[in-house]
Amino acid sequence: MPRAPRQGITQPMHHALFFHGETLHLMPSGALFWPARKTLAVSDLHFGKSERLARRGGSLLPPYETQATLEKLDRDLEYTRADSVICLGDSFDDLAALDGMEESARLWLARLMAGKDWTWITGNHDPGPIEIGGTHRADLKVYPFTFRHIAQAGEKAEISGHYHPKARLAGQTKPCFLADANRLVMPAYGVYTGGLRAHDAALTALMARDALAILTGPRVLAMPMPR
């Protein structure tokens, strides 16, 4: 179990998922915490999305998404006191995003990484190692799980990201986890990332018919995955 939070850190209400013999905490922020391993997993941070869009002449977004994402990550690490962190790919919006990251954000990220076993899994937006420390892997096997960016057919005990799933409940659309007996697909953790509706054919083909959608937000709610 996570240690008691420090003063001023509010304890989030998570969804406890029993998955392949392990209890995982699906957190309101979209992070996953594995208490037995003191491991925090996040997916699709997309650092530098607003800078990349501006650089390429696209739509302008508020230039605070990197700081907002770092704030979320800081809070989750403060609460869980995780020793290990796994970033499930697309951590940077493209290869140039690290170069465009402000020095204050680089230093903030370096502080969060200090003293932790930090793994960057390759995504389709950041296909290659970055000069920021940590270990770089195509996927990561930590028994009984395989962590990777994009789910693969026929896999079991797989935890992945990539799709940015979202689901609608009571008139509100929220990022969500998708879970069935074989796999867990995580929501995008980064701010301003967009998403794919859970009833999209790409996701209904991937997930079993009895899959759950676990919605993030102030209240973490589980419901049948929309079809």
N, C-alpha and C positions, 0 to 999 in steps of 0.2 A: 504494500500500500504506500501511496505517497506520504512523505512526512508532513507534519503540520505546516501550513503556509506561514510565512513571515507576517508580521504585523502589517496590515494594510492590503494584503493579498486576499481577495475574495475567493472562497472555495467554489469552483464551478460544479454544476450538476451534470454528471456524465451518464452515458448509457453503458452498462456493463454487458459486453458481448462474450459469451463462452464459445470459443472458436478453436477447434482442433486441440482440445485439452488445456487451453490457456484462457485466462480472463483478460480481455482487452477493454480499456476505457476509451470510449468514443466521446470526445470532448466537444463542448459547444462551439469552440473555435474552428473545428474541422481537423484538429490534431488527434492522433491516436497515442495513447500511453499504455505501455506494456509493463505493469508493475513488477512482475517477477524478474524482468531483465533491466529495470530502471531505464527503459528505452522510450524515447519520444519519436514518432514518425510524423512527417508532414509531407504534403505533395503539392507540386505546381505552385511554388512561391511566385514565380514570374517577376523576380526583381527586375526593375528597369522597364516595365511595360510602357509607362507614360513617356519615358525618355525615348524609347525605340519608336513609338508612334510619331512623336514630334520629329525625330531624326529622319524618318522616312516620309514625312509630309502627310501623315494620316490624321485621324481625329485627335484633338487635344483632350487629354484627361488631366484632372488635378495632379500636380507634380508631387504628391505626398504618398503615393502608394507604397514605395519602398519603406518609408518611415512607419507607415501604418502597419505593414506586415511585420516589420521588426518589433514593433510594440506588442503585437499579438504573440510573437515567438518568445519575447522576453518574459511576458506574463506566464506563458505556459511552462517555460523552463523554471521560472521562479516557484511556481506552484508545485510542479512534479519533482523538482530537483533531479531530473534525469541525468544519468551518467553518459548515456549514448544517444545520438541523434541520427536518424536516417531521413534524408531528403530524397523523395521518390521521383526525381526528375523534373525537368523544366523549372529548375530553381532560378534560372536567369532567362529573360525573355528572348535573348539571342546572345551570340558570342561576344558582341560588342557591349552588352549591357554592363558587364563588370567594369569596363573602362569608363563608362559614363556614370558609375556610382559615385556619389559625393563622398569625400574623405570622411565626413562624420559618420555616414552610413557604413563605410568599410570598417571603421574603428569599432562601431557598435557591433557589427557582425563578428569581428575578431574577438571582442570581449565575450560574446555569447558562446563562441566556439572554444574558448580557452579551457583547457583541462578536461575536455570531453572527447569521447570516441565519436568522431563525426564522419558520416559517410554520405558522399554525393553520388546518387545513382544517375546515370546518363538518361536524359530525356531527348525528345525530338527537337526541342528548341535549343538545348545546350549540349550538342553532341561532341563532347570532349572535355578533358580535364581543364580546370581553371586554376589560376595561380592565387589561391586563397587558403590553402591548407586543407586538411582533411584527407580522406581516402576516396578515390574515384573508382566506381565499379559499374559494370553493365547491369548487374543484379546482385543481390546479397541474400545468402541462405543463412538463417539463424534458426535452428531447429525449434519447432516444426515448420517454420514459415519460409517462403521465398518472397522477398521484396523486389519489385521491379516497376518500371514506369508503365508499360502497357501490358494488360492482361493477355495471356496466351491460352489458346484453346486446350482443353484436356488437363490443365494444371489443377492441383489441389493444394490447399493451405497457402494460397497465393494472396498477397497484399499489393495492390497497385494503385495507380492514379490515372492521369492523362485525360479522362473524359470530362472532368469537372461536373459530375452529375448534380442535378437540381430536381426538386419535386415541389408540388404545389399542395397546400393544405389551408383550408379556411381563407381562401383568397390571397394567400401570400406564398411566393415562390422562394425557397431557401436552398442553399447548398446542402447536399446530403451524402451520407455513406450508403453504399449498396452492399448487401451481404446475403450470401446463400451458404450452402453447406461446404462449398469448395473455395470460394473466393470472397475477398472484401475489396471493393473499389472505393477509394477515398475521394472526398471533395477537394476542390482547389483551395489551398490555404491563403494564397495571395489575394490582395484587394484588387478590385476591378478586373477580375479574370474572366467574367462571363461563365457560361456553362451550357451543358447539354441536358435537355429534359429527360427524366428517367424513363419515360415511355418511348423515347427514340428507338428506332429499330436496331441501331448499333448496340444498345444496352439491353434491350429485351432479348436479343439473340445471344448475348453473352451470359446473362443471369438466368438461374432456374426460375420456374414459374412461382415458387413459394418464397422468392427473395424478399427481403425487407429493405425499405428505404428508411434511414435514420436521419431525420432532419436536424440540422444544427441551428444554433441561435440560443436565446436566453433559456428556452426549454428544449431539451433534446428529446424528440418524439420519434418513436418507431411506428411504422405503418406498412401495410403491404405495398410492395413496389408497384407503381402505376403501370398499367399495360394499355 
